[in-house]
């Protein structure tokens, strides 16, 4: 997350200029990564397993 914030701050300050195509590709990659991580978390964590982990 920090590299993305650093790129955003650099872009806003004029340190480097990213084209719209590169920004869209980076956004799509982050979106796909977030979707995969959300699916992975939902697959391995459910109410029953979380409840059983807290009890014993």
C-alpha positions as semicolon CSV with decimal commas, in nm:
position;residue;x (nm);y (nm);z (nm)
1;X;0,000;0,000;0,000
2;X;0,282;0,240;0,078
3;X;0,434;0,222;-0,273
4;X;0,095;0,313;-0,422
5;X;0,063;0,610;-0,184
6;X;0,418;0,713;-0,271
7;X;0,338;0,700;-0,642
8;X;0,023;0,906;-0,584
9;X;0,214;1,172;-0,388
10;X;0,488;1,176;-0,652
11;X;0,229;1,215;-0,926
12;X;0,056;1,501;-0,744
13;X;0,381;1,685;-0,671
14;X;0,499;1,657;-1,032
15;X;0,798;1,438;-0,946
16;X;0,705;1,205;-1,230
17;X;0,418;1,191;-1,470
18;X;0,226;0,871;-1,526
19;X;0,004;0,830;-1,826
20;X;-0,359;0,740;-1,800
21;X;-0,287;0,394;-1,944
22;X;-0,032;0,312;-1,675
23;X;-0,257;0,443;-1,400
24;X;-0,545;0,228;-1,530
25;X;-0,320;-0,080;-1,544
26;X;-0,202;-0,023;-1,188
27;X;-0,561;0,029;-1,072
28;X;-0,674;-0,289;-1,248
29;X;-0,391;-0,488;-1,091
30;X;-0,476;-0,358;-0,743
31;X;-0,845;-0,435;-0,803
32;X;-0,765;-0,793;-0,909
33;X;-0,535;-0,842;-0,611
34;X;-0,803;-0,712;-0,373
35;X;-1,064;-0,938;-0,530
36;X;-0,838;-1,242;-0,498
37;X;-0,753;-1,163;-0,135
38;X;-1,119;-1,108;-0,048
39;X;-1,214;-1,442;-0,208
40;X;-0,927;-1,619;-0,029
41;X;-1,026;-1,474;0,309
42;X;-1,393;-1,563;0,258
43;X;-1,299;-1,917;0,152
44;X;-1,090;-1,999;0,459
45;X;-1,278;-1,803;0,725
46;X;-1,634;-1,881;0,810
47;X;-1,840;-1,836;1,125
48;X;-1,806;-2,193;1,247
49;X;-1,428;-2,208;1,217
50;X;-1,385;-1,868;1,383
51;X;-1,617;-1,971;1,667
52;X;-1,432;-2,301;1,718
53;X;-1,094;-2,121;1,721
54;X;-1,213;-1,890;1,999
55;X;-1,350;-2,171;2,215
56;X;-1,070;-2,413;2,209
